[in-house]
Amino acid sequence: MPQSHPPKGFNTRSPFYSPKVLHKVLIFLDYLVSIQAADIKDLFRLAFASTMVSYSNYSYEPSLGRRVSAGKSEFLDGLVGEVIARKLTEFSEDIRWFQAHKPQKETEIKVIEASFFEYEKYLAAGSIDLIITSPPYLNNYHYNRNTRPHLYWLDFVEQPGDFKNLEHANFGKYWQTVREQARLDLDFCLPNSDLPQKLELLRAQKPEKGIYGGNGWANYAAAYFNDCYKFVSGIYYALKPGGSALVVIGNSILQGILMPTDQYLGAIAQKVGLELVGIDIPRATRVGNSIIQSDVRTVKAKKSHQLYEAIVELRKV
Ligand SMILES: C[S@@+](CC[C@H](N)C(=O)[O-])C[C@H]1O[C@@H](n2cnc3c(N)ncnc32)[C@H](O)[C@@H]1O
């Protein structure tokens, strides 16, 4: 019998794991306890984290929801240990590749477990050659909700209150948090851009829908672009003169209105003194998310509106 237990505070509408699967997961967690080397233990935890939803009764559609709601059958039994072992094999192949290709020069690798917005605490001004990053998109993808299983099962949180700090530190605010506020505006000006007008257009949509109407979405977008401003200010601060940043970001459609987030980010970056070297679009189609697909919350996106993914290239001169 397994000694481990499912995390106490983790409640779901229907059981996250079917009984047979749960038994296997708990046996795996028992095994985890027996691993002495902390870095090896972390790899096992990561292998569990990256597979744990695949044998659960939930799936990403792309938000986390019950399999049955997406027309899929419940996951009653199946391989667990084998799936985790396969993932570990992939890790070991990556590690082997890295060891064969690692730079000759001894390099120090540091993982900073903090919000990017704390950059001044961890990074010296003008110290970074290259930034490669991808902030959240303007699609209200709820990282806290979508990673709830991982956060609970890996002991990062124990109760709902533990999410507060994460929510506060998140890039942008969740729509659910700002939709009831009277009015949230940009806290910077952007003279050569139509962003302020776009926000007004968005704000004017469906006032009869109250908190589900345009004002809530305009608040959400304004909070997002305010964080874009803080984000590019951080990039400016951290980069060496001549240093570059490559920012992967997707465009969005809110209430049927196209938001070229990549272009707005580029304009905001120029505002803080960065050079906009260019915007590349390596991926011209992207699967939409709940925002455009939901018929409750939004009007249908116009056919001509296309979601894409862009790389915004910035340089500090
Ligand atoms: C578009 S995803 C990029 C994912 C990444 N490319 C990857 O493959 O894991 C945006 C990520 O930014 C993270 N994030 C949100 N707010 C952040 C913050 N203030 N500091 C650092 N990361 C943040 C989210 O949790 C999410 O993992």
The ligand as an SDF file (V2000), in Angstrom:
LIG
                    3D

 27 29  0  0  0  0  0  0  0  0999 V2000
    4.0370   32.4390  -23.0630 C   0  0  0  0  0  0  0  0  0  0  0  0
    4.5760   31.5480  -21.6310 S   0  0  0  0  0  0  0  0  0  0  0  0
    6.2210   31.1760  -22.0470 C   0  0  0  0  0  0  0  0  0  0  0  0
    6.5370   29.7720  -21.6920 C   0  0  0  0  0  0  0  0  0  0  0  0
    7.9750   29.3650  -21.9630 C   0  0  0  0  0  0  0  0  0  0  0  0
    8.4160   29.7440  -23.2600 N   0  0  0  0  0  0  0  0  0  0  0  0
    8.0970   27.8650  -21.7940 C   0  0  0  0  0  0  0  0  0  0  0  0
    8.2870   27.1710  -22.7700 O   0  0  0  0  0  0  0  0  0  0  0  0
    7.9330   27.4110  -20.6690 O   0  0  0  0  0  0  0  0  0  0  0  0
    4.7140   32.8180  -20.4270 C   0  0  0  0  0  0  0  0  0  0  0  0
    5.3370   32.3780  -19.1080 C   0  0  0  0  0  0  0  0  0  0  0  0
    5.6010   33.5440  -18.2970 O   0  0  0  0  0  0  0  0  0  0  0  0
    5.4030   33.1930  -16.9490 C   0  0  0  0  0  0  0  0  0  0  0  0
    5.2750   34.4540  -16.1570 N   0  0  0  0  0  0  0  0  0  0  0  0
    4.1570   35.1750  -15.8980 C   0  0  0  0  0  0  0  0  0  0  0  0
    4.4670   36.2620  -15.1510 N   0  0  0  0  0  0  0  0  0  0  0  0
    5.8150   36.2250  -14.9330 C   0  0  0  0  0  0  0  0  0  0  0  0
    6.7130   37.0590  -14.2130 C   0  0  0  0  0  0  0  0  0  0  0  0
    6.2870   38.1530  -13.5830 N   0  0  0  0  0  0  0  0  0  0  0  0
    8.0250   36.7110  -14.1900 N   0  0  0  0  0  0  0  0  0  0  0  0
    8.4640   35.5970  -14.8240 C   0  0  0  0  0  0  0  0  0  0  0  0
    7.6490   34.7650  -15.5300 N   0  0  0  0  0  0  0  0  0  0  0  0
    6.3370   35.0810  -15.5730 C   0  0  0  0  0  0  0  0  0  0  0  0
    4.1670   32.3200  -16.9950 C   0  0  0  0  0  0  0  0  0  0  0  0
    4.0540   31.5510  -15.8230 O   0  0  0  0  0  0  0  0  0  0  0  0
    4.4500   31.4740  -18.2530 C   0  0  0  0  0  0  0  0  0  0  0  0
    5.1510   30.3300  -17.9040 O   0  0  0  0  0  0  0  0  0  0  0  0
  1  2  1  0
  2  3  1  0
  2 10  1  0
  3  4  1  0
  4  5  1  0
  5  6  1  0
  5  7  1  0
  7  8  2  0
  7  9  1  0
 10 11  1  0
 11 12  1  0
 11 26  1  0
 12 13  1  0
 13 14  1  0
 13 24  1  0
 14 15  1  0
 14 23  1  0
 15 16  2  0
 16 17  1  0
 17 18  1  0
 17 23  2  0
 18 19  1  0
 18 20  2  0
 20 21  1  0
 21 22  2  0
 22 23  1  0
 24 25  1  0
 24 26  1  0
 26 27  1  0
M  CHG  2   2   1   9  -1
M  END
$$$$
